[in-house]
């Protein structure tokens, strides 16, 4: 009887420890994408660039093969 309680206690303790470790190992940058790492070796700021319009002129000729 005591052995069964001991195994339940050990199992519960291991599950709690595993849950806490997995919770603490989560990546905070995925949750907070506004935290950007700045590249100190470049003046580029890709997180400030926004494309508002793109003019694309493509002509496709399916009859001509290469």
Order of alpha helices (4+ residues) and beta strands (2+ residues): alpha-alpha
